[in-house]
Amino acid sequence: MESSDSLYAWIDAFAADLRHRRRASENTLRGYARDIVQFAEFLEREYPQTRWQDVQPATVRAFLAELHRLAMSPRSIERKIAALRAFFKYLQHRGIVSSNPAQAVHAPRHDQQLPKVLAQQEVNRLLTAPTGDDPLSVRDRAILELLYATGMRVGELTSLRLQDIDWSQNAIHVLGKGNKARIVLFGRAAQEALSEYLSRARPHLLAKTRVRDEGWLFLNARGTRLTDRSVRRVIDRYAPELDSGFKPTPHSLRHSFATHLLDSGADLRTVQELLGHANLTTTQIYTHVSRERLKEVYRKAHPRAKSKE
C-alpha cells in the first residue's frame, strides 16, 4: 500500500518536472501543486491507503462533487480537473498508472469571460507613468514598454537573458510554455527604453550585489534576478495613474497587445504566433473582444443606433 509520504513525493516529482523540463511559471507550479495536494488530502480523508494507481474516474467525480458542495466556482473546478489530468498524464509516462482517470471527467461548463483590455490611451498613460531618472524608474519604463511591445507572459519576461536580444532585428528569443521557443518583436519605443536601461540603470543595479553577473536582463534593487511578483508590484505602483479604476496586471498588457493588433488589422495567425498559443482557438477570444469594442463604437457613433433621449 502506498504511504501518504509516497502520494506527496509524486506531487513533488511532478512539480520538479514542470519546473525543469516544461519550464512552467511559478504561478502555474503553485496552482497545480495546490490543486493536486487538495485532491491528495481528499483521498486520505475519504479513501484511506489509496494509491495513485487505485484512483478511478468515479474517485475523481466524488472529488468533483465535494467541490460543488463547497460552492466552488465552475472556473476553479475546471482548473483543478486540468491539473489532475496533467498530473496523471505525468504518472502514465512514468509507468505509475495505466490510464488517466481524470481524462473522462468533465468540469461544469461556464460562460467564458472576455479578458480585461486597456484602451490605447490608458496604455499610454501607464507606460509613461515612471517619470523618474533613478535606476528603478528607468528599469520600470523598460519593463512596461517591453511587456506591451511583445505581449510576453510575465514569466517569460523575467526569464530573459541579455543574449536573448537580437538588436539587428529588434527581436527577442523567448522560451515559452512547454519549452516552446518563439520570436517576439519590439518597436522604437521599447528599443529606446531598453537601451537606456542597459546603458544607465542595469550597471548601477548590478553594482549592488557581490554575486557574479549571470546575464539576467532585468534586475531588482539588490542587483539579482527580478521575480514575477516584483513585476506585478511594478504594475501596481503605476496603476493609480489610470482614470478607469481598473487594476491592471502584466497579463492585462498581454491582452491589450493582442487586441490592439487585431483592431489595427493584424491577422489571427500572426497574433497566435507572437503570443505563443499552441491552439488558434485560444487566440480567437481576442476577436470577441475586438467585436465588442466595434459594437460599442457603433452604438456611440451611429445616429440611428443611439437610444432616444
JOHU-V248088 format. One record per residue. N is the residue number from 1. RES is the residue in one letter. PHI is phi in whole degrees, 0 to 359 (NA if undefined). PSI is psi as a letter, one per 20 degrees, with the letter a starting at -180 (NA if undefined). D_FIRST is the distance of its C-alpha to the first C-alpha in whole Angstrom. Layout:
# JOHU-V248088
n=N res=RES phi=PHI psi=PSI d_first=D_FIRST
n=N res=RES phi=PHI psi=PSI d_first=D_FIRST
This chain:
# JOHU-V248088
n=1 res=M phi=NA psi=q d_first=0
n=2 res=E phi=276 psi=p d_first=4
n=3 res=S phi=281 psi=r d_first=6
n=4 res=S phi=300 psi=h d_first=10
n=5 res=D phi=299 psi=h d_first=11
n=6 res=S phi=292 psi=h d_first=10
n=7 res=L phi=304 psi=g d_first=11
n=8 res=Y phi=284 psi=h d_first=14
n=9 res=A phi=297 psi=h d_first=14
n=10 res=W phi=289 psi=h d_first=15
n=11 res=I phi=295 psi=g d_first=17
n=12 res=D phi=298 psi=g d_first=19
n=13 res=A phi=295 psi=h d_first=19
n=14 res=F phi=296 psi=g d_first=20
n=15 res=A phi=297 psi=h d_first=23
n=16 res=A phi=296 psi=h d_first=24
n=17 res=D phi=295 psi=g d_first=25
n=18 res=L phi=299 psi=g d_first=27
n=19 res=R phi=289 psi=g d_first=29
n=20 res=H phi=267 psi=h d_first=30
n=21 res=R phi=268 psi=g d_first=30
n=22 res=R phi=260 psi=i d_first=31
n=23 res=R phi=51 psi=l d_first=33
n=24 res=A phi=291 psi=q d_first=32
n=25 res=S phi=289 psi=r d_first=33
n=26 res=E phi=298 psi=h d_first=32
n=27 res=N phi=297 psi=g d_first=33
n=28 res=T phi=296 psi=g d_first=30
n=29 res=L phi=301 psi=g d_first=28
n=30 res=R phi=296 psi=g d_first=28
n=31 res=G phi=296 psi=g d_first=28
n=32 res=Y phi=297 psi=g d_first=25
n=33 res=A phi=299 psi=g d_first=23
n=34 res=R phi=297 psi=g d_first=24
n=35 res=D phi=292 psi=g d_first=23
n=36 res=I phi=287 psi=h d_first=20
n=37 res=V phi=298 psi=h d_first=19
n=38 res=Q phi=299 psi=h d_first=20
n=39 res=F phi=292 psi=h d_first=18
n=40 res=A phi=297 psi=g d_first=15
n=41 res=E phi=295 psi=h d_first=16
n=42 res=F phi=297 psi=g d_first=17
n=43 res=L phi=299 psi=g d_first=13
n=44 res=E phi=299 psi=h d_first=13
n=45 res=R phi=280 psi=g d_first=16
n=46 res=E phi=260 psi=h d_first=16
n=47 res=Y phi=227 psi=m d_first=12
n=48 res=P phi=304 psi=q d_first=10
n=49 res=Q phi=67 psi=j d_first=6
n=50 res=T phi=284 psi=p d_first=7
n=51 res=R phi=264 psi=r d_first=7
n=52 res=W phi=301 psi=h d_first=10
n=53 res=Q phi=287 psi=i d_first=10
n=54 res=D phi=272 psi=i d_first=10
n=55 res=V phi=291 psi=p d_first=13
n=56 res=Q phi=246 psi=r d_first=16
n=57 res=P phi=308 psi=h d_first=20
n=58 res=A phi=297 psi=h d_first=20
n=59 res=T phi=294 psi=g d_first=17
n=60 res=V phi=294 psi=h d_first=20
n=61 res=R phi=294 psi=h d_first=23
n=62 res=A phi=296 psi=h d_first=21
n=63 res=F phi=297 psi=g d_first=21
n=64 res=L phi=299 psi=g d_first=25
n=65 res=A phi=297 psi=h d_first=26
n=66 res=E phi=294 psi=g d_first=25
n=67 res=L phi=298 psi=h d_first=27
n=68 res=H phi=297 psi=g d_first=30
n=69 res=R phi=296 psi=h d_first=30
n=70 res=L phi=278 psi=j d_first=30
n=71 res=A phi=59 psi=k d_first=33
n=72 res=M phi=285 psi=q d_first=32
n=73 res=S phi=291 psi=q d_first=34
n=74 res=P phi=304 psi=h d_first=34
n=75 res=R phi=296 psi=g d_first=34
n=76 res=S phi=294 psi=g d_first=31
n=77 res=I phi=296 psi=g d_first=29
n=78 res=E phi=300 psi=g d_first=30
n=79 res=R phi=296 psi=g d_first=29
n=80 res=K phi=293 psi=h d_first=26
n=81 res=I phi=296 psi=g d_first=25
n=82 res=A phi=298 psi=g d_first=27
n=83 res=A phi=296 psi=g d_first=24
n=84 res=L phi=294 psi=h d_first=21
n=85 res=R phi=299 psi=g d_first=23
n=86 res=A phi=295 psi=h d_first=24
n=87 res=F phi=294 psi=g d_first=20
n=88 res=F phi=289 psi=h d_first=18
n=89 res=K phi=296 psi=g d_first=21
n=90 res=Y phi=297 psi=g d_first=20
n=91 res=L phi=296 psi=h d_first=17
n=92 res=Q phi=298 psi=g d_first=19
n=93 res=H phi=298 psi=h d_first=21
n=94 res=R phi=274 psi=i d_first=18
n=95 res=G phi=78 psi=j d_first=17
n=96 res=I phi=275 psi=h d_first=13
n=97 res=V phi=237 psi=q d_first=14
n=98 res=S phi=267 psi=h d_first=17
n=99 res=S phi=213 psi=r d_first=19
n=100 res=N phi=258 psi=o d_first=20
n=101 res=P phi=291 psi=i d_first=19
n=102 res=A phi=273 psi=i d_first=21
n=103 res=Q phi=293 psi=h d_first=24
n=104 res=A phi=273 psi=i d_first=25
n=105 res=V phi=262 psi=p d_first=25
n=106 res=H phi=249 psi=p d_first=29
n=107 res=A phi=286 psi=q d_first=30
n=108 res=P phi=297 psi=q d_first=33
n=109 res=R phi=289 psi=q d_first=36
n=110 res=H phi=218 psi=q d_first=38
n=111 res=D phi=292 psi=p d_first=42
n=112 res=Q phi=287 psi=p d_first=42
n=113 res=Q phi=271 psi=p d_first=44
n=114 res=L phi=287 psi=q d_first=46
n=115 res=P phi=293 psi=q d_first=46
n=116 res=K phi=286 psi=p d_first=48
n=117 res=V phi=236 psi=p d_first=51
n=118 res=L phi=278 psi=p d_first=54
n=119 res=A phi=293 psi=q d_first=57
n=120 res=Q phi=303 psi=g d_first=59
n=121 res=Q phi=292 psi=h d_first=61
n=122 res=E phi=289 psi=h d_first=58
n=123 res=V phi=300 psi=g d_first=57
n=124 res=N phi=300 psi=g d_first=60
n=125 res=R phi=294 psi=g d_first=60
n=126 res=L phi=292 psi=g d_first=56
n=127 res=L phi=290 psi=h d_first=57
n=128 res=T phi=263 psi=j d_first=60
n=129 res=A phi=294 psi=h d_first=59
n=130 res=P phi=285 psi=n d_first=58
n=131 res=T phi=258 psi=i d_first=62
n=132 res=G phi=290 psi=r d_first=62
n=133 res=D phi=253 psi=j d_first=63
n=134 res=D phi=283 psi=r d_first=60
n=135 res=P phi=303 psi=h d_first=57
n=136 res=L phi=289 psi=h d_first=55
n=137 res=S phi=294 psi=g d_first=57
n=138 res=V phi=297 psi=g d_first=58
n=139 res=R phi=298 psi=g d_first=54
n=140 res=D phi=298 psi=h d_first=53
n=141 res=R phi=298 psi=g d_first=56
n=142 res=A phi=294 psi=h d_first=54
n=143 res=I phi=298 psi=g d_first=51
n=144 res=L phi=296 psi=g d_first=52
n=145 res=E phi=298 psi=g d_first=55
n=146 res=L phi=288 psi=h d_first=52
n=147 res=L phi=300 psi=g d_first=49
n=148 res=Y phi=284 psi=h d_first=52
n=149 res=A phi=291 psi=h d_first=54
n=150 res=T phi=248 psi=h d_first=50
n=151 res=G phi=72 psi=j d_first=48
n=152 res=M phi=294 psi=q d_first=45
n=153 res=R phi=287 psi=q d_first=42
n=154 res=V phi=298 psi=h d_first=42
n=155 res=G phi=294 psi=h d_first=39
n=156 res=E phi=290 psi=h d_first=41
n=157 res=L phi=297 psi=g d_first=44
n=158 res=T phi=286 psi=i d_first=42
n=159 res=S phi=267 psi=i d_first=41
n=160 res=L phi=291 psi=q d_first=45
n=161 res=R phi=244 psi=r d_first=46
n=162 res=L phi=305 psi=h d_first=50
n=163 res=Q phi=289 psi=i d_first=50
n=164 res=D phi=282 psi=i d_first=48
n=165 res=I phi=270 psi=p d_first=52
n=166 res=D phi=254 psi=n d_first=54
n=167 res=W phi=291 psi=h d_first=58
n=168 res=S phi=291 psi=h d_first=60
n=169 res=Q phi=247 psi=j d_first=58
n=170 res=N phi=50 psi=l d_first=57
n=171 res=A phi=226 psi=q d_first=53
n=172 res=I phi=228 psi=p d_first=50
n=173 res=H phi=274 psi=o d_first=47
n=174 res=V phi=243 psi=p d_first=44
n=175 res=L phi=254 psi=o d_first=40
n=176 res=G phi=260 psi=b d_first=39
n=177 res=K phi=299 psi=q d_first=36
n=178 res=G phi=66 psi=k d_first=33
n=179 res=N phi=63 psi=k d_first=35
n=180 res=K phi=269 psi=p d_first=38
n=181 res=A phi=273 psi=q d_first=42
n=182 res=R phi=207 psi=r d_first=45
n=183 res=I phi=250 psi=p d_first=48
n=184 res=V phi=242 psi=q d_first=50
n=185 res=L phi=245 psi=q d_first=53
n=186 res=F phi=220 psi=q d_first=55
n=187 res=G phi=259 psi=a d_first=59
n=188 res=R phi=298 psi=g d_first=62
n=189 res=A phi=299 psi=g d_first=61
n=190 res=A phi=292 psi=h d_first=57
n=191 res=Q phi=298 psi=g d_first=59
n=192 res=E phi=295 psi=g d_first=61
n=193 res=A phi=294 psi=h d_first=59
n=194 res=L phi=290 psi=g d_first=56
n=195 res=S phi=297 psi=g d_first=59
n=196 res=E phi=296 psi=g d_first=61
n=197 res=Y phi=297 psi=g d_first=57
n=198 res=L phi=290 psi=h d_first=57
n=199 res=S phi=275 psi=h d_first=60
n=200 res=R phi=247 psi=g d_first=61
n=201 res=A phi=269 psi=g d_first=57
n=202 res=R phi=300 psi=g d_first=55
n=203 res=P phi=301 psi=h d_first=57
n=204 res=H phi=294 psi=g d_first=57
n=205 res=L phi=292 psi=h d_first=53
n=206 res=L phi=297 psi=h d_first=52
n=207 res=A phi=292 psi=i d_first=55
n=208 res=K phi=281 psi=i d_first=53
n=209 res=T phi=238 psi=q d_first=50
n=210 res=R phi=265 psi=i d_first=50
n=211 res=V phi=287 psi=q d_first=47
n=212 res=R phi=294 psi=q d_first=48
n=213 res=D phi=292 psi=o d_first=49
n=214 res=E phi=266 psi=j d_first=46
n=215 res=G phi=87 psi=j d_first=48
n=216 res=W phi=295 psi=p d_first=46
n=217 res=L phi=292 psi=g d_first=48
n=218 res=F phi=255 psi=p d_first=48
n=219 res=L phi=243 psi=q d_first=48
n=220 res=N phi=269 psi=a d_first=48
n=221 res=A phi=295 psi=i d_first=50
n=222 res=R phi=266 psi=j d_first=49
n=223 res=G phi=85 psi=j d_first=49
n=224 res=T phi=249 psi=r d_first=45
n=225 res=R phi=301 psi=p d_first=44
n=226 res=L phi=286 psi=q d_first=44
n=227 res=T phi=260 psi=r d_first=41
n=228 res=D phi=302 psi=g d_first=40
n=229 res=R phi=297 psi=h d_first=40
n=230 res=S phi=295 psi=h d_first=44
n=231 res=V phi=294 psi=h d_first=45
n=232 res=R phi=297 psi=h d_first=44
n=233 res=R phi=293 psi=h d_first=46
n=234 res=V phi=300 psi=g d_first=49
n=235 res=I phi=298 psi=g d_first=49
n=236 res=D phi=300 psi=h d_first=49
n=237 res=R phi=297 psi=h d_first=52
n=238 res=Y phi=255 psi=i d_first=54
n=239 res=A phi=302 psi=h d_first=53
n=240 res=P phi=301 psi=i d_first=56
n=241 res=E phi=290 psi=i d_first=58
n=242 res=L phi=278 psi=p d_first=57
n=243 res=D phi=278 psi=h d_first=60
n=244 res=S phi=288 psi=i d_first=57
n=245 res=G phi=83 psi=i d_first=55
n=246 res=F phi=288 psi=p d_first=52
n=247 res=K phi=265 psi=o d_first=49
n=248 res=P phi=284 psi=r d_first=48
n=249 res=T phi=233 psi=r d_first=45
n=250 res=P phi=304 psi=h d_first=45
n=251 res=H phi=290 psi=h d_first=44
n=252 res=S phi=298 psi=h d_first=47
n=253 res=L phi=289 psi=h d_first=49
n=254 res=R phi=295 psi=g d_first=47
n=255 res=H phi=300 psi=g d_first=48
n=256 res=S phi=294 psi=g d_first=51
n=257 res=F phi=306 psi=g d_first=52
n=258 res=A phi=294 psi=g d_first=50
n=259 res=T phi=294 psi=g d_first=52
n=260 res=H phi=292 psi=h d_first=56
n=261 res=L phi=297 psi=g d_first=55
n=262 res=L phi=295 psi=h d_first=55
n=263 res=D phi=299 psi=h d_first=58
n=264 res=S phi=267 psi=j d_first=60
n=265 res=G phi=105 psi=j d_first=60
n=266 res=A phi=294 psi=q d_first=57
n=267 res=D phi=275 psi=q d_first=55
n=268 res=L phi=297 psi=h d_first=51
n=269 res=R phi=296 psi=h d_first=50
n=270 res=T phi=296 psi=g d_first=52
n=271 res=V phi=297 psi=h d_first=50
n=272 res=Q phi=302 psi=g d_first=47
n=273 res=E phi=295 psi=g d_first=47
n=274 res=L phi=292 psi=h d_first=48
n=275 res=L phi=281 psi=h d_first=45
n=276 res=G phi=79 psi=k d_first=43
n=277 res=H phi=282 psi=p d_first=41
n=278 res=A phi=288 psi=h d_first=39
n=279 res=N phi=242 psi=q d_first=41
n=280 res=L phi=294 psi=h d_first=44
n=281 res=T phi=298 psi=h d_first=43
n=282 res=T phi=295 psi=h d_first=42
n=283 res=T phi=286 psi=h d_first=45
n=284 res=Q phi=296 psi=i d_first=47
n=285 res=I phi=300 psi=h d_first=46
n=286 res=Y phi=287 psi=h d_first=49
n=287 res=T phi=291 psi=h d_first=51
n=288 res=H phi=292 psi=h d_first=51
n=289 res=V phi=298 psi=g d_first=51
n=290 res=S phi=298 psi=h d_first=55
n=291 res=R phi=296 psi=g d_first=56
n=292 res=E phi=296 psi=h d_first=55
n=293 res=R phi=293 psi=h d_first=57
n=294 res=L phi=300 psi=g d_first=60
n=295 res=K phi=299 psi=g d_first=60
n=296 res=E phi=296 psi=g d_first=61
n=297 res=V phi=297 psi=g d_first=63
n=298 res=Y phi=298 psi=g d_first=65
n=299 res=R phi=299 psi=h d_first=65
n=300 res=K phi=280 psi=h d_first=67
n=301 res=A phi=262 psi=h d_first=69
n=302 res=H phi=280 psi=p d_first=70
n=303 res=P phi=298 psi=h d_first=73
n=304 res=R phi=269 psi=i d_first=72
n=305 res=A phi=263 psi=i d_first=69
n=306 res=K phi=286 psi=q d_first=69
n=307 res=S phi=287 psi=q d_first=69
n=308 res=K phi=290 psi=q d_first=73
n=309 res=E phi=296 psi=NA d_first=74
